[in-house]
Amino acid sequence: MKIILTNEVSGLGNAGDVVEVRDGYARNYLLPQGFAIRWTKGGEKDVEQIRRARRIREIVTIEQANEVKAQLDGIKVALEVRAGAGGRLFGSVTPADVATAVQRSQGPELDKRRVELGAPIKTLGSHQVSVRLHPEVVATFDVEVQAAA
């Protein structure tokens, strides 16, 4: 099945790419999750809009990525969440939570889809988070998860 990706999918492509995948993968995962739309002749117009939107929010050059990485290196990110008595969280910390916390800490605006947590954050304490700014540049910083008062 031919589809148009609306989001970046690891191992498959970036937003705006037209790819051929198996029918079941498209029907059962990509389309319901909103990661793709069916390819049609009229959909070619959508491809250009998706690519234009991606170019606007994307970090284009390695220099830009290194500038953002330098901003992230000196930042202290604290995130307050609800936690139980044993230090376990009610739920977990999401990439969107981390992106919002970085912005509140006077850091750069990050795309939540580029934040990589590794393992789910479900405990209080300091955790390492990486952000894939560019295919060749990855910034790593610590997020201090604290119990909300």
N, C-alpha and C positions, 0 to 999 in steps of 0.2 A: 504494500500500500504506500502511496506517495503522500507525504505530509509536509506541512510547513511548521517549523519549530517556532513557538512564541516565547520560549525561555531557553536558557542554556541548559543542555542535558549532557552530563558527563559521558564521554565515550561516543556521543552521537553527533553533537554539533552545537552551534550558537543560535541565538534567536535570529530568525529570518532565513535560515538555511532550509533548502528543500531536500529532504532525504527520503530514501526508500527503506521501510522497515516491514517486519512481519505483521500481518493483519491483527493477530491477537495482541501483540505488544502495543500497537496503536489503539485498538478498540478498548482494551482493558486497562491500560495504564496512561499512555500519553494524552489521549483525548479527554478522559474523565478528569485528570489532574489539571488540565488546562495548559499543559506543556506544549501542545501542538493543535493545529487545525487541519482539516482535510484539504488536500491540494485540489484546486479547481483552476480553470483558466481565469476566472475573475479574481481568484486568490492571489494572483501575481501582483496585483495592486497592493494587497495587504503586505506582501513580502517587502516591498519598497518602504512602506510606512514603518514596519517593524525594524528594518535595518536603519532607517533614519533616526528613530527613537533610540536605538542601541548606540549609534554613533554619538548622540548628544550626551548620554550619561556615561559612556565608556571612557576609561583612561586610555588614551590613544598611544602615547609614547612611553618609552622606558623612563625618560627623564621625569615625566609627570608622576609615574608610579613611584619613582625614588623619592620625589618630594613628599608625597603622601606617606611613604614609609618612614621618612625622617620625622614627620609630624607624629606618627604613631609610636615611634621609639621612646619619646620622652613623656608619654601621657600616662596618667594614673587613672584607671577606670575602676570605679566602685559601683556595684550593682546591688541594690537592696531588694530582697525577695522574702516571701513568707516561708518560714521554716519551722520544723517541729523541734522538740526538746533535744533530740539526738543529733541535731545538725543536718538532718535530711530535709530537702525542700519539698514543698507541696507542689508537685509537678516538676518541671525542669526549666533550665535557662535556654531560650531559643536564640538563633542567630539574629532575629529581629530585636530581641532584648539587648543583645550586645551592641548592635549598630546604634540603637537609641542611646545607650549608656555612653558610647564613645562621643556621640554628638553633644550630649549634655555635659561632658567633661571638656568641652571646648576643643574637641578633635574634629577631624574632617568628616564629611558626610560619607557614609559607607553604604554600599548596596548590600542588603541582607543576604542576597544570593551568593555573594563572594566570601561571606564569613564561614570559616570551617572550624567546627568545635572539636572534631576528632571523636571523642566519646561524649555522650550526653552529660551535661553538668547537672548533678542531682544532689550535691553536697555543698556546704559552706566552705569557704577558704579561697585560696588563690588557684586559678586555673589558667593554663596557656591556651590562647586562641590565635589562630592564624587567619590572615585575610589575603586571598589571591587577587592582587591588584592588577597584575598583568601576567601573561603566560610565563614570563621569566622572573617576575618579582613577587615575593611572598613576604608579608610583614607579620611578625609574631610579637604579641604583647600579652601581659598578664591582666586578668580580670579578677578583682577581689569581690567575691560573692559574700554579702553580709546579710544577717537576719534583719528584717524590717522591724522597726520599733512598734 
